[in-house]
Amino acid sequence: EKVLEIAEAMDAPKTTIPLMSATGCVSGEFVYLYPPGIPLIVPGEAITAEFIERLRTCISLKLNLQGSTDLFAERIKIVYF
């Protein structure tokens, strides 16, 4: 679910929090599964429990995830209101 436009989320203040605490927060970064380069979430989207579970599955399978934070440490950048 889109909460903010991508540009608004990219310009907003951000903080990094543990992935398991991020449900209901707004993503402050892109998270890609690469290859093929498909975004799993983009800045401005609400972080859901389903997204976190899928991301944790990707982490456990050691798939190539790209984002600006250390996803393998299970941390994610969120918009800080």
Helices and strands as residue ranges (DSSP letters): H 6-11, E 14-18, G 19-21, E 31-33, E 38-41, H 49-60, E 65-66, G 71-73, E 75-79
